[in-house]
Amino acid sequence: MRKRLPLDFSVHADLAYTFTYGTFTTAFRSDNPIWGAVTPGDFLPYVPMHQGQLRVRGAWRNFELGVGAMYYGDVREVAGRGETPDELLVPGRVLLDLTASADFGPARVYLTLNNLTNQSALVSRRPFGARPQAPLMAQVGLKYAFR
């Protein structure tokens, strides 16, 4: 959705949602602890059932500022069904980011801030133990279009 406002100001919003119901259709046994003994109907590990994002950007002349929120649902760390024990569950999380850019003819200067709140969330325990969400990260860059 894009809305043009007075003074050449515009607002643009994007909303996305993904529902994934990922299950195994055949039985098998694996030495890999992520799979183990799989039966048909077991949920796939590391595949969230719900994911979504909302992005809102405002632009004025050659400048743009945007904020985004991404939601990642709970994931199991092993194949299975039913209630997932806490020690085998990666809880869902919401991450925020911020973008800003300015155009100067064929050049664009930009700034991106990922994990704006510097959230320290668990993203996986495999392989080799717990791994956290990447911390606040800033990226500054220049893009140039040769025409």
N, CA, C and O of each residue as an XYZ file, in Angstrom:
588
protein
N       0.842     -1.166      0.000
C       0.000      0.000      0.000
C       0.896      1.240      0.000
O       1.839      1.342      0.784
N       0.586      2.160     -0.879
C       1.348      3.412     -0.966
C       0.357      4.567     -0.900
O      -0.663      4.563     -1.589
N       0.662      5.543     -0.077
C      -0.200      6.714      0.075
C       0.623      7.960     -0.165
O       1.633      8.182      0.503
N       0.191      8.783     -1.127
C       0.867     10.039     -1.433
C       0.219     11.135     -0.592
O      -1.003     11.285     -0.589
N       1.039     11.894      0.115
C       0.568     12.940      1.012
C       1.030     14.297      0.495
O       1.817     14.358     -0.450
N       0.551     15.394      1.101
C       0.997     16.733      0.674
C       2.511     16.911      0.846
O       3.166     16.149      1.558
N       3.037     17.920      0.186
C       4.459     18.292      0.252
C       5.365     17.193     -0.274
O       6.514     17.081      0.151
N       4.861     16.380     -1.195
C       5.650     15.320     -1.836
C       6.130     14.261     -0.842
O       7.182     13.651     -1.035
N       5.357     14.049      0.215
C       5.674     13.036      1.217
C       4.839     11.804      0.899
O       3.663     11.925      0.556
N       5.431     10.629      1.008
C       4.666      9.403      0.756
C       4.976      8.375      1.834
O       6.052      8.381      2.431
N       4.011      7.494      2.070
C       4.142      6.412      3.029
C       3.828      5.114      2.318
O       2.865      5.028      1.557
N       4.643      4.108      2.568
C       4.491      2.804      1.923
C       4.537      1.735      3.008
O       5.419      1.760      3.866
N       3.604      0.808      2.976
C       3.578     -0.268      3.971
C       3.469     -1.620      3.287
O       2.754     -1.769      2.297
N       4.177     -2.597      3.816
C       4.123     -3.977      3.331
C       3.845     -4.881      4.512
O       4.430     -4.711      5.581
N       2.962     -5.832      4.325
C       2.634     -6.805      5.352
C       2.700     -8.185      4.720
O       2.130     -8.413      3.652
N       3.394     -9.105      5.377
C       3.504    -10.467      4.858
C       3.332    -11.458      6.000
O       3.774    -11.215      7.123
N       2.683    -12.577      5.698
C       2.481    -13.634      6.680
C       2.662    -14.969      5.969
O       2.188    -15.154      4.848
N       3.345    -15.891      6.625
C       3.533    -17.231      6.085
C       3.114    -18.257      7.123
O       3.573    -18.231      8.265
N       2.237    -19.158      6.709
C       1.826    -20.280      7.547
C       2.413    -21.535      6.920
O       2.173    -21.809      5.744
N       3.178    -22.298      7.691
C       3.805    -23.516      7.190
C       3.432    -24.675      8.104
O       3.685    -24.644      9.308
N       2.833    -25.687      7.516
C       2.463    -26.885      8.263
C       3.311    -28.013      7.687
O       2.841    -28.820      6.885
N       4.573    -28.050      8.113
C       5.541    -28.994      7.546
C       5.623    -30.273      8.355
O       6.077    -30.269      9.499
N       5.178    -31.374      7.750
C       5.237    -32.672      8.428
C       5.868    -33.715      7.520
O       5.879    -33.574      6.297
N       6.391    -34.761      8.141
C       6.927    -35.894      7.394
C       5.775    -36.774      6.911
O       4.764    -36.916      7.598
N       5.936    -37.360      5.728
C       4.903    -38.252      5.185
C       5.322    -39.718      5.235
O       4.505    -40.607      4.995
N       6.592    -39.972      5.547
C       7.065    -41.355      5.636
C       7.833    -41.554      6.943
O       8.308    -40.598      7.557
N       7.940    -42.801      7.344
C       8.680    -43.149      8.557
C      10.119    -43.503      8.201
O      10.382    -44.068      7.139
N      11.040    -43.172      9.087
C      12.438    -43.585      8.928
C      13.156    -43.414     10.246
O      12.640    -42.781     11.167
N      14.328    -43.970     10.336
C      15.163    -43.863     11.535
C      16.506    -43.290     11.105
O      17.068    -43.689     10.084
N      17.016    -42.342     11.905
C      18.272    -41.679     11.574
C      19.151    -41.605     12.812
O      18.655    -41.492     13.933
N      20.469    -41.670     12.600
C      21.415    -41.475     13.693
C      21.574    -39.999     14.040
O      22.114    -39.656     15.092
N      21.102    -39.130     13.153
C      21.159    -37.694     13.398
C      20.128    -37.358     14.478
O      18.945    -37.650     14.298
N      20.545    -36.750     15.598
C      19.613    -36.489     16.701
C      18.473    -35.526     16.350
O      17.461    -35.500     17.050
N      18.615    -34.751     15.302
C      17.535    -33.847     14.893
C      16.351    -34.652     14.358
O      15.197    -34.274     14.556
N      16.644    -35.763     13.681
C      15.580    -36.583     13.098
C      15.160    -37.694     14.063
O      13.992    -37.766     14.447
N      16.085    -38.548     14.453
C      15.756    -39.680     15.335
C      14.814    -40.653     14.648
O      14.955    -40.927     13.456
N      13.852    -41.176     15.401
C      12.851    -42.086     14.852
C      11.642    -41.259     14.417
O      10.895    -40.751     15.253
N      11.459    -41.128     13.115
C      10.399    -40.297     12.552
C       9.214    -41.166     12.158
O       9.379    -42.238     11.576
N       8.024    -40.692     12.481
C       6.799    -41.351     12.034
C       6.003    -40.352     11.202
O       6.138    -39.145     11.400
N       5.182    -40.830     10.279
C       4.381    -39.902      9.471
C       3.548    -38.978     10.371
O       2.937    -39.421     11.343
N       3.539    -37.695     10.025
C       2.817    -36.698     10.806
C       3.695    -35.932     11.768
O       3.258    -34.917     12.309
N       4.938    -36.385     12.006
C       5.858    -35.627     12.855
C       6.190    -34.298     12.183
O       6.350    -34.223     10.965
N       6.290    -33.257     12.998
C       6.641    -31.933     12.467
C       8.126    -31.850     12.151
O       8.953    -32.468     12.821
N       8.450    -31.081     11.125
C       9.840    -30.843     10.736
C      10.511    -29.953     11.774
O       9.909    -28.980     12.229
N      11.741    -30.264     12.156
C      12.456    -29.380     13.082
C      12.890    -28.089     12.373
O      13.120    -28.070     11.163
N      12.992    -27.034     13.149
C      13.471    -25.718     12.691
C      12.617    -25.080     11.598
O      13.110    -24.245     10.840
N      11.355    -25.460     11.511
C      10.439    -24.830     10.565
C       9.296    -24.203     11.372
O       8.432    -24.925     11.869
N       9.279    -22.874     11.510
C       8.205    -22.240     12.283
C       6.868    -22.342     11.553
O       6.801    -22.233     10.329
N       5.821    -22.551     12.320
C       4.490    -22.612     11.719
C       4.039    -21.215     11.292
O       3.351    -21.068     10.282
N       4.423    -20.192     12.057
C       4.000    -18.817     11.770
C       5.212    -17.908     11.622
O       6.135    -17.939     12.436
N       5.193    -17.094     10.562
C       6.197    -16.058     10.351
C       5.497    -14.854      9.748
O       4.524    -15.005      9.009
N       5.976    -13.678     10.052
C       5.365    -12.506      9.460
C       6.270    -11.298      9.561
O       7.235    -11.273     10.325
N       5.930    -10.302      8.772
C       6.680     -9.053      8.856
C       5.805     -7.884      8.441
O       4.907     -8.018      7.610
N       6.087     -6.747      9.034
C       5.447     -5.491      8.696
C       6.559     -4.483      8.469
O       7.455     -4.341      9.301
N       6.504     -3.790      7.354
C       7.479     -2.753      7.042
C       6.724     -1.485      6.664
O       5.777     -1.520      5.879
N       7.156     -0.371      7.232
C       6.570      0.923      6.916
C       7.712      1.867      6.555
O       8.699      1.990      7.280
N       7.546      2.536      5.398
C       8.574      3.465      4.936
C       7.929      4.805      4.613
O       6.844      4.877      4.035
N       8.618      5.842      4.997
C       8.185      7.190      4.640
C       9.250      7.820      3.763
O      10.446      7.673      4.012
N       8.801      8.523      2.732
C       9.755      9.156      1.812
C       9.373     10.619      1.614
O       8.195     10.974      1.562
N      10.379     11.437      1.508
C      10.213     12.853      1.197
C      11.344     13.270      0.279
O      12.513     13.243      0.664
N      10.996     13.646     -0.914
C      11.963     14.014     -1.942
C      12.991     12.899     -2.116
O      12.633     11.808     -2.561
N      14.256     13.142     -1.778
C      15.302     12.134     -1.993
C      15.634     11.325     -0.741
O      16.603     10.566     -0.733
N      14.844     11.481      0.305
C      15.144     10.820      1.571
C      14.076      9.768      1.894
O      12.898      9.943      1.583
N      14.513      8.685      2.519
C      13.584      7.630      2.910
C      13.969      7.091      4.285
O      15.150      6.919      4.585
N      12.962      6.827      5.119
C      13.168      6.263      6.443
C      12.162      5.127      6.610
O      10.982      5.280      6.295
N      12.637      3.992      7.106
C      11.750      2.848      7.257
C      12.010      2.086      8.536
O      13.115      2.098      9.079
N      10.961      1.418      9.008
C      11.070      0.559     10.177
C      10.388     -0.765      9.824
O       9.379     -0.797      9.120
N      10.964     -1.844     10.328
C      10.400     -3.163     10.061
C      10.335     -3.995     11.325
O      11.186     -3.881     12.206
N       9.316     -4.830     11.400
C       9.162     -5.772     12.509
C       8.979     -7.151     11.902
O       8.091     -7.358     11.076
N       9.822     -8.103     12.311
C       9.744     -9.475     11.816
C       9.411    -10.401     12.978
O      10.022    -10.330     14.044
N       8.431    -11.272     12.752
C       8.049    -12.251     13.771
C       8.432    -13.642     13.283
O       8.111    -14.035     12.162
N       9.121    -14.372     14.140
C       9.481    -15.766     13.885
C       8.827    -16.597     14.979
O       9.103    -16.379     16.158
N       7.970    -17.542     14.619
C       7.273    -18.358     15.599
C       8.175    -19.388     16.248
O       9.316    -19.586     15.831
N       7.643    -20.054     17.289
C       8.364    -21.138     17.968
C       8.772    -22.212     16.965
O       8.066    -22.465     15.988
N       9.927    -22.845     17.220
C      10.331    -23.997     16.413
C      10.792    -25.131     17.321
O      11.357    -24.911     18.392
N      10.537    -26.333     16.864
C      11.028    -27.533     17.535
C      12.462    -27.763     17.082
O      12.829    -27.409     15.962
N      13.261    -28.352     17.943
C      14.637    -28.678     17.552
C      14.784    -30.137     17.139
O      15.851    -30.547     16.683
N      13.747    -30.904     17.291
C      13.758    -32.309     16.862
C      12.420    -32.621     16.209
O      11.411    -31.975     16.495
N      12.421    -33.610     15.336
C      11.172    -34.053     14.724
C      10.262    -34.610     15.811
O      10.739    -35.193     16.784
N       8.966    -34.435     15.651
C       8.023    -34.977     16.615
C       6.691    -34.285     16.523
O       6.453    -33.484     15.619
N       5.812    -34.601     17.473
C       4.495    -33.952     17.523
C       4.065    -33.800     18.960
O       4.701    -34.330     19.870
N       2.993    -33.081     19.159
C       2.523    -32.835     20.512
C       3.308    -31.713     21.177
O       4.027    -30.957     20.524
N       3.150    -31.627     22.485
C       3.836    -30.600     23.282
C       5.354    -30.757     23.158
O       5.881    -31.859     23.306
N       6.046    -29.659     22.887
C       7.505    -29.686     22.774
C       8.106    -29.330     24.125
O       7.792    -28.272     24.669
N       8.961    -30.181     24.682
C       9.615    -29.844     25.958
C      10.444    -28.563     25.814
O      11.013    -28.301     24.754
N      10.507    -27.774     26.881
C      11.235    -26.499     26.850
C      12.673    -26.644     26.370
O      13.180    -25.774     25.662
N      13.337    -27.738     26.751
C      14.739    -27.914     26.358
C      14.905    -28.250     24.871
O      16.030    -28.300     24.373
N      13.799    -28.480     24.161
C      13.849    -28.769     22.720
C      13.073    -27.734     21.909
O      12.739    -27.969     20.747
N      12.790    -26.586     22.531
C      12.000    -25.551     21.887
C      12.803    -24.267     21.752
O      13.453    -23.832     22.703
N      12.759    -23.669     20.586
C      13.314    -22.326     20.381
C      12.114    -21.384     20.360
O      11.306    -21.428     19.432
N      11.992    -20.528     21.385
C      10.819    -19.654     21.473
C      10.773    -18.644     20.320
O      11.802    -18.249     19.774
N       9.552    -18.242     19.971
C       9.378    -17.220     18.945
C       9.965    -15.897     19.399
O      10.216    -15.683     20.585
N      10.181    -15.010     18.431
C      10.770    -13.713     18.755
C      10.345    -12.684     17.712
O       9.954    -13.025     16.596
N      10.431    -11.432     18.103
C      10.158    -10.315     17.203
C      11.425     -9.486     17.113
O      12.017     -9.139     18.135
N      11.839     -9.171     15.914
C      13.026     -8.342     15.691
C      12.614     -7.064     14.977
O      11.738     -7.075     14.112
N      13.256     -5.966     15.350
C      12.997     -4.678     14.718
C      14.234     -4.226     13.963
O      15.363     -4.482     14.382
N      14.006     -3.549     12.843
C      15.128     -2.949     12.133
C      14.739     -1.559     11.653
O      13.564     -1.193     11.638
N      15.741     -0.803     11.265
C      15.551      0.573     10.822
C      16.423      0.796      9.597
O      17.570      0.352      9.551
N      15.871      1.489      8.604
C      16.641      1.817      7.410
C      16.478      3.298      7.107
O      15.426      3.884      7.362
N      17.513      3.886      6.571
C      17.461      5.281      6.135
C      18.322      5.400      4.891
O      19.358      4.745      4.777
N      17.890      6.239      3.957
C      18.693      6.428      2.749
C      18.453      7.815      2.172
O      17.434      8.455      2.430
N      19.413      8.252      1.392
C      19.321      9.535      0.692
C      19.908      9.349     -0.697
O      20.993      8.790     -0.854
N      19.178      9.824     -1.706
C      19.634      9.737     -3.093
C      20.249     11.060     -3.529
O      19.708     12.135     -3.270
N      21.387     10.954     -4.192
C      22.084     12.100     -4.759
C      22.398     11.765     -6.204
O      23.480     11.268     -6.515
N      21.451     12.040     -7.082
C      21.631     11.658     -8.478
C      21.702     10.151     -8.587
O      20.815      9.461     -8.085
N      22.737      9.615     -9.232
C      22.851      8.163     -9.385
C      23.412      7.466     -8.137
O      23.577      6.246     -8.137
N      23.704      8.223     -7.086
C      24.285      7.637     -5.874
C      23.240      7.590     -4.754
O      22.405      8.485     -4.618
N      23.312      6.533     -3.968
C      22.443      6.386     -2.799
C      23.309      6.044     -1.599
O      24.081      5.086     -1.636
N      23.181      6.831     -0.531
C      23.848      6.564      0.746
C      22.786      5.945      1.648
O      21.658      6.433      1.714
N      23.151      4.873      2.342
C      22.147      4.208      3.176
C      22.722      3.763      4.512
O      23.931      3.583      4.663
N      21.830      3.591      5.472
C      22.146      3.082      6.804
C      21.103      2.028      7.135
O      19.909      2.251      6.941
N      21.546      0.886      7.633
C      20.648     -0.176      8.074
C      21.041     -0.580      9.482
O      22.212     -0.845      9.753
N      20.066     -0.628     10.377
C      20.282     -1.108     11.737
C      19.427     -2.358     11.923
O      18.199     -2.279     11.881
N      20.064     -3.505     12.127
C      19.362     -4.762     12.360
C      19.366     -5.078     13.850
O      20.316     -4.750     14.562
N      18.290     -5.722     14.317
C      18.099     -6.030     15.732
C      18.218     -4.738     16.549
O      19.053     -4.616     17.445
N      17.367     -3.801     16.209
C      17.394     -2.453     16.773
C      17.380     -2.427     18.301
O      17.984     -1.536     18.898
N      16.713     -3.373     18.944
C      16.642     -3.399     20.406
C      17.781     -4.192     21.032
O      17.831     -4.347     22.252
N      18.687     -4.688     20.218
C      19.826     -5.489     20.673
C      19.358     -6.697     21.508
O      19.970     -7.057     22.514
N      18.278     -7.290     21.062
C      17.685     -8.451     21.734
C      18.636     -9.638     21.707
O      19.273     -9.900     20.686
N      18.735    -10.344     22.802
C      19.573    -11.539     22.890
C      18.659    -12.743     23.033
O      18.332    -13.154     24.146
N      18.249    -13.309     21.904
C      17.309    -14.429     21.906
C      17.998    -15.697     21.408
O      18.935    -15.636     20.613
N      17.527    -16.827     21.878
C      18.014    -18.130     21.425
C      17.498    -18.381     20.011
O      16.307    -18.209     19.752
N      18.377    -18.784     19.092
C      17.936    -19.128     17.736
C      18.156    -20.600     17.413
O      17.543    -21.125     16.484
N      19.026    -21.275     18.171
C      19.284    -22.693     17.929
C      20.152    -23.246     19.047
O      20.875    -22.511     19.719
N      20.063    -24.564     19.232
C      20.980    -25.250     20.146
C      21.858    -26.237     19.387
O      22.733    -26.873     19.974
N      21.633    -26.362     18.118
C      22.374    -27.345     17.325
C      23.054    -26.663     16.157
O      22.467    -25.746     15.583
N      24.219    -27.042     15.785
C      25.068    -27.996     16.495
C      25.874    -27.305     17.595
O      26.050    -26.087     17.565
N      26.337    -28.040     18.514
C      27.312    -27.608     19.527
C      26.800    -26.594     20.550
O      27.582    -25.762     21.009
N      25.525    -26.630     20.924
C      25.041    -25.791     22.007
C      24.284    -24.556     21.571
O      24.126    -24.284     20.381
N      23.820    -23.815     22.562
C      22.960    -22.656     22.326
C      23.670    -21.568     21.530
O      24.844    -21.271     21.752
N      22.919    -20.983     20.595
C      23.431    -19.871     19.797
C      22.432    -18.728     19.856
O      21.235    -18.935     19.657
N      22.923    -17.512     20.131
C      22.021    -16.366     20.275
C      21.752    -15.665     18.944
O      22.436    -15.878     17.943
N      20.739    -14.834     18.984
C      20.441    -13.922     17.885
C      21.638    -12.989     17.709
O      22.277    -12.618     18.693
N      21.943    -12.611     16.491
C      23.020    -11.644     16.258
C      22.683    -10.334     16.977
O      21.517     -9.941     17.008
N      23.667     -9.656     17.550
C      23.398     -8.405     18.269
C      23.076     -7.266     17.301
O      23.064     -7.453     16.085
N      22.819     -6.095     17.858
C      22.592     -4.897     17.053
C      23.731     -4.758     16.044
O      24.908     -4.819     16.401
N      23.363     -4.574     14.796
C      24.382     -4.472     13.751
C      24.034     -3.279     12.861
O      22.891     -3.123     12.433
N      25.024     -2.450     12.594
C      24.835     -1.290     11.726
C      25.617     -1.500     10.436
O      26.733     -2.020     10.439
N      25.007     -1.087      9.346
C      25.669     -1.166      8.043
C      25.457      0.173      7.339
O      24.330      0.653      7.220
N      26.544      0.761      6.880
C      26.501      2.012      6.132
C      27.081      1.719      4.769
O      28.085      1.016      4.649
N      26.456      2.255      3.748
C      26.950      1.949      2.417
C      26.633      3.016      1.404
O      25.918      3.983      1.669
N      27.198      2.800      0.221
C      26.988      3.672     -0.919
C      26.696      2.791     -2.124
O      27.443      1.858     -2.415
N      25.610      3.091     -2.819
C      25.281      2.391     -4.062
C      25.364      3.423     -5.170
O      24.934      4.566     -5.012
N      25.923      3.001     -6.290
C      26.030      3.918     -7.419
C      25.546      3.204     -8.655
O      25.949      2.070     -8.912
N      24.686      3.846     -9.428
C      24.138      3.263    -10.655
C      24.858      3.864    -11.864
O      24.748      5.060    -12.133
N      25.584      3.029    -12.576
C      26.251      3.476    -13.810
C      25.242      3.363    -14.950
O      24.766      2.272    -15.265
N      24.929      4.470    -15.547
C      23.908      4.450    -16.614
C      24.472      4.929    -17.915
O      23.758      4.978    -18.916
